[in-house]
Amino acid sequence: MTLAGSSLFFAKTIVPATTSTLARLAIYYGYPSLVNGANGDLEKAARVFSAYDVVVLGDGLEFPDQQSGRYPPGDPGEHQKTLGIIAAVRDLSPGTRFYGYVCLGEIPDPEGEKISLTPGQLEERVRLWKRMGVAGIFLDEAGYDFAVVTRKRQNMAVRIIHELGLSAFLNAYFLDHLFSLEDKLPYANGAAKNPERLPPLLDRRDLFLLESFQVRKGNYESASASQARLNQALDYRRRFGPRIFATTTTTEQEPFSAEKFNYAWWTALLYRLDGFAWGEPNFAALSNTLPDRRCSLEAAVLRAVKQSSAVDSDGRRFWRRAGSFLVVADTATHSVYRVPTDGSVEPKEIETLFNSPRQRSVLTCGGGA
C-alpha cells in the first residue's frame, strides 16, 4: 500500500473512482481472518475488505507478540494473518486504505483501573501499525469528554502520525472538542482543555468521524441534533480541510434497517460528505460480520445529484436540485423522494410542490441495501 506522504496526495486518492461521491467506509473490530465466515481463508477475507475505500481495523492487531500486562495483550497469529490480508487487498484493490485503531482516551490496566497511553506508548503503537502498511491511524475517544484528552494531547498524537507520513482519523462525538480554539466547552470532562487556545493540527490529509449519523443505537437521531452536528462538520471541513466520514450506530436489538440505511445514506450524499458506513452492532467485535451494505442506484441519478446545486431546507425537509427534479428528504417520515420540477424552488414553495398532483416517487437504495 502506498502511504500518504503529503496532504495533497492523500486528498486526491481518498476519493473513490465511482459515480458516487461517497467513499465506502468499514469500521471493523472483529478478527479480520474470520470476517463473513472466512475462517482463516485470507483471500476470502481480502475480497470482503477490498469492497471498501477506507477500512478501520480494531485495537491490538498491531502487536506481533503477546504480553499479559498490556491492553490489549496482542495476538501474534491474528497479527500475521492481518498482514497477509492487507497485502492481498493491496493486490485486489490498490485504492483501499486501512486505518489502525489507537485509543487517545482511557484504557483498562491489569488491575481494572482506567489509564491512558503515554506519548511513547502511543508512538510505539502508531509505528507498529505503519509497519503493517496502513495509510493512517484511527484515534478513538478523541474528545474532551474523556478526562485525559486536551488539545495538547490531540496535537501530540496527530503530530506523531503526520511525522510518520500517515493520515489521522479522529473520532469525537462533540466536534467542537476537535476544532474549537475555546478552552471551556460543553460536555468537557475536566478543566484546562485548551488554555493556550491552540488550533488543531488536522488538515487535508486527515479525516474525522460523525458517529451515530442520523441513526444512533439503532434509532433515528433527532432532526435538530443531527442538523446541528452536520452544520458544524461542514463548517470545520471548510475551515480546516479534513474529510468528513459518517457512520450510523446500531445494537443487537436494533440492527440493520433498509429504511434507516436509505435515509442516512441519502443525507450523506445530499450534504456531500466524503464517506459513509452502516455501523454493525459493536462494529462487528462479537459477530465478525461485515455485510455488504451499499446503495445501488442508476448512474444518471447519481451524476445529476453530484452536479446539482446547494442544499435548501424549510425546516422539515431538505433537498437538492438535480436536473429536472428535486431529491427531497423528509425529517418527519425519514423518507427520500424524487419530485419533478420545472425550475428553482424557494423554501416557502416546497410544501405546495411536495403535495401537488405531480407524480413523486420514493428513492430507495435498491437490493444492495
JOCORVEN-V523410 format. One record per residue. N is the residue number from 1. RES is the residue in one letter. SS is DSSP state (H for helix, E for strand, - for the rest). D_CENTER is the distance of its C-alpha to the mean C-alpha in Angstrom with 2 decimals. Layout:
BEGIN
N_RES_SS_D_CENTER / N_RES_SS_D_CENTER
END
This chain:
BEGIN
1_M_-_20.39 / 2_T_-_20.93 / 3_L_-_19.35 / 4_A_-_18.14 / 5_G_-_21.26 / 6_S_-_20.84 / 7_S_H_18.44 / 8_L_H_20.02 / 9_F_H_19.77 / 10_F_H_16.08 / 11_A_H_15.41 / 12_K_H_17.52 / 13_T_H_16.41 / 14_I_-_12.62 / 15_V_-_13.61 / 16_P_-_14.41 / 17_A_-_18.12 / 18_T_-_18.12 / 19_T_-_19.51 / 20_S_-_16.18 / 21_T_-_14.24 / 22_L_-_10.85 / 23_A_E_9.48 / 24_R_E_8.92 / 25_L_E_6.13 / 26_A_E_7.90 / 27_I_E_7.70 / 28_Y_E_11.48 / 29_Y_-_13.82 / 30_G_-_16.96 / 31_Y_-_19.61 / 32_P_H_18.61 / 33_S_H_22.27 / 34_L_H_22.40 / 35_V_H_19.47 / 36_N_H_20.85 / 37_G_H_24.35 / 38_A_-_24.48 / 39_N_-_26.77 / 40_G_-_26.86 / 41_D_-_27.06 / 42_L_H_24.87 / 43_E_H_25.21 / 44_K_H_24.13 / 45_A_H_21.04 / 46_A_H_20.30 / 47_R_H_20.66 / 48_V_H_17.92 / 49_F_H_15.31 / 50_S_-_16.75 / 51_A_-_15.56 / 52_Y_-_11.98 / 53_D_-_11.09 / 54_V_E_8.65 / 55_V_E_9.43 / 56_V_E_8.97 / 57_L_E_12.51 / 58_G_-_14.08 / 59_D_-_16.58 / 60_G_-_20.08 / 61_L_-_19.87 / 62_E_-_20.70 / 63_F_-_24.16 / 64_P_-_27.04 / 65_D_-_29.30 / 66_Q_-_29.61 / 67_Q_-_30.68 / 68_S_-_31.51 / 69_G_-_31.26 / 70_R_-_27.71 / 71_Y_-_24.48 / 72_P_-_23.20 / 73_P_-_26.48 / 74_G_-_25.12 / 75_D_-_26.03 / 76_P_H_27.82 / 77_G_H_28.05 / 78_E_H_24.37 / 79_H_H_23.72 / 80_Q_H_26.10 / 81_K_H_24.69 / 82_T_H_21.16 / 83_L_H_22.83 / 84_G_H_24.45 / 85_I_H_21.37 / 86_I_H_19.59 / 87_A_H_22.89 / 88_A_H_23.25 / 89_V_H_19.84 / 90_R_H_20.91 / 91_D_H_23.96 / 92_L_H_22.43 / 93_S_-_19.48 / 94_P_-_19.84 / 95_G_-_16.75 / 96_T_-_14.35 / 97_R_E_12.86 / 98_F_E_12.48 / 99_Y_E_11.14 / 100_G_E_13.35 / 101_Y_E_12.95 / 102_V_E_15.23 / 103_C_E_15.92 / 104_L_-_16.91 / 105_G_-_18.40 / 106_E_-_20.86 / 107_I_E_21.84 / 108_P_E_25.03 / 109_D_-_28.10 / 110_P_-_30.78 / 111_E_-_32.66 / 112_G_-_29.75 / 113_E_-_29.34 / 114_K_E_26.10 / 115_I_E_25.93 / 116_S_-_23.55 / 117_L_-_23.34 / 118_T_-_25.82 / 119_P_H_24.97 / 120_G_H_26.86 / 121_Q_H_25.08 / 122_L_H_21.65 / 123_E_H_22.91 / 124_E_H_24.39 / 125_R_H_21.16 / 126_V_H_19.43 / 127_R_H_22.53 / 128_L_H_22.53 / 129_W_H_19.02 / 130_K_H_20.14 / 131_R_H_23.22 / 132_M_-_21.23 / 133_G_-_19.94 / 134_V_-_16.26 / 135_A_-_14.90 / 136_G_E_13.22 / 137_I_E_12.69 / 138_F_E_9.89 / 139_L_E_11.79 / 140_D_E_11.49 / 141_E_-_13.88 / 142_A_-_13.92 / 143_G_-_15.43 / 144_Y_-_19.15 / 145_D_-_19.34 / 146_F_-_19.95 / 147_A_-_23.49 / 148_V_-_23.24 / 149_V_-_20.46 / 150_T_-_21.98 / 151_R_H_21.28 / 152_K_H_23.51 / 153_R_H_21.60 / 154_Q_H_18.24 / 155_N_H_20.11 / 156_M_H_21.94 / 157_A_H_18.90 / 158_V_H_17.35 / 159_R_H_20.90 / 160_I_H_21.33 / 161_I_H_18.20 / 162_H_H_19.36 / 163_E_H_22.94 / 164_L_-_22.07 / 165_G_-_20.65 / 166_L_-_17.00 / 167_S_E_13.74 / 168_A_E_12.14 / 169_F_E_8.50 / 170_L_E_9.19 / 171_N_E_8.36 / 172_A_-_11.08 / 173_Y_-_11.68 / 174_F_-_14.39 / 175_L_-_13.32 / 176_D_H_17.01 / 177_H_H_16.95 / 178_L_H_14.94 / 179_F_H_16.91 / 180_S_-_20.15 / 181_L_-_23.39 / 182_E_-_25.01 / 183_D_-_26.18 / 184_K_-_26.44 / 185_L_-_23.47 / 186_P_-_23.08 / 187_Y_-_21.72 / 188_A_-_22.37 / 189_N_-_23.98 / 190_G_-_26.94 / 191_A_-_28.44 / 192_A_-_28.45 / 193_K_-_24.70 / 194_N_-_25.35 / 195_P_-_29.13 / 196_E_-_29.35 / 197_R_-_26.88 / 198_L_-_24.96 / 199_P_-_22.30 / 200_P_-_18.92 / 201_L_-_18.85 / 202_L_-_15.42 / 203_D_-_16.14 / 204_R_-_15.36 / 205_R_-_14.59 / 206_D_-_11.62 / 207_L_E_8.01 / 208_F_E_6.87 / 209_L_E_4.44 / 210_L_E_6.14 / 211_E_E_6.86 / 212_S_-_9.68 / 213_F_-_9.18 / 214_Q_-_12.74 / 215_V_E_13.26 / 216_R_E_13.79 / 217_K_-_15.50 / 218_G_-_16.54 / 219_N_E_18.10 / 220_Y_E_17.52 / 221_E_-_16.52 / 222_S_-_19.44 / 223_A_H_19.60 / 224_S_H_20.64 / 225_A_H_17.93 / 226_S_H_15.17 / 227_Q_H_16.96 / 228_A_H_17.54 / 229_R_H_13.96 / 230_L_H_13.13 / 231_N_H_16.24 / 232_Q_H_15.44 / 233_A_H_12.11 / 234_L_H_14.09 / 235_D_H_16.95 / 236_Y_H_15.30 / 237_R_H_13.79 / 238_R_H_17.38 / 239_R_H_19.04 / 240_F_H_17.24 / 241_G_-_15.43 / 242_P_-_11.92 / 243_R_E_9.33 / 244_I_E_7.00 / 245_F_E_3.51 / 246_A_E_3.94 / 247_T_E_5.10 / 248_T_-_8.83 / 249_T_-_10.91 / 250_T_-_14.29 / 251_T_-_17.49 / 252_E_-_20.32 / 253_Q_-_22.34 / 254_E_-_19.84 / 255_P_-_18.05 / 256_F_-_17.20 / 257_S_-_18.65 / 258_A_H_19.01 / 259_E_H_19.71 / 260_K_H_16.64 / 261_F_H_14.41 / 262_N_H_16.51 / 263_Y_H_16.29 / 264_A_H_12.54 / 265_W_H_12.17 / 266_W_H_15.11 / 267_T_H_14.00 / 268_A_H_10.92 / 269_L_H_13.54 / 270_L_H_16.28 / 271_Y_-_14.62 / 272_R_-_13.47 / 273_L_-_9.83 / 274_D_-_8.74 / 275_G_E_6.28 / 276_F_E_5.86 / 277_A_E_6.32 / 278_W_-_9.28 / 279_G_-_9.24 / 280_E_-_12.72 / 281_P_H_15.06 / 282_N_H_14.59 / 283_F_H_11.88 / 284_A_H_15.08 / 285_A_-_16.77 / 286_L_-_19.95 / 287_S_-_19.97 / 288_N_-_18.78 / 289_T_-_17.80 / 290_L_-_15.05 / 291_P_-_16.46 / 292_D_-_15.88 / 293_R_-_14.38 / 294_R_-_14.69 / 295_C_-_16.35 / 296_S_-_19.76 / 297_L_-_21.53 / 298_E_-_24.40 / 299_A_H_23.68 / 300_A_H_26.00 / 301_V_H_23.99 / 302_L_H_20.75 / 303_R_H_22.85 / 304_A_H_24.49 / 305_V_H_21.35 / 306_K_H_20.00 / 307_Q_-_23.38 / 308_S_-_23.84 / 309_S_-_24.44 / 310_A_-_22.46 / 311_V_-_21.29 / 312_D_E_24.18 / 313_S_E_24.52 / 314_D_-_27.48 / 315_G_-_25.84 / 316_R_-_25.48 / 317_R_E_24.19 / 318_F_E_22.06 / 319_W_E_22.70 / 320_R_E_22.75 / 321_R_E_25.87 / 322_A_E_25.69 / 323_G_-_29.17 / 324_S_-_31.65 / 325_F_E_29.31 / 326_L_E_26.73 / 327_V_E_23.45 / 328_V_E_23.63 / 329_A_E_21.27 / 330_D_E_23.24 / 331_T_-_21.72 / 332_A_-_24.78 / 333_T_-_24.77 / 334_H_-_21.07 / 335_S_E_22.43 / 336_V_E_21.96 / 337_Y_E_25.15 / 338_R_E_26.73 / 339_V_E_29.64 / 340_P_E_32.37 / 341_T_-_33.54 / 342_D_-_36.15 / 343_G_-_34.91 / 344_S_-_32.84 / 345_V_-_32.19 / 346_E_-_32.39 / 347_P_H_30.43 / 348_K_H_33.79 / 349_E_H_34.50 / 350_I_H_31.46 / 351_E_H_33.01 / 352_T_H_36.14 / 353_L_H_34.43 / 354_F_H_32.09 / 355_N_-_35.14 / 356_S_-_37.49 / 357_P_-_39.27 / 358_R_-_37.20 / 359_Q_-_35.36 / 360_R_E_31.66 / 361_S_E_29.45 / 362_V_E_26.37 / 363_L_-_23.38 / 364_T_-_21.64 / 365_C_-_19.37 / 366_G_H_22.33 / 367_G_H_23.00 / 368_G_H_19.73 / 369_A_-_17.90
END
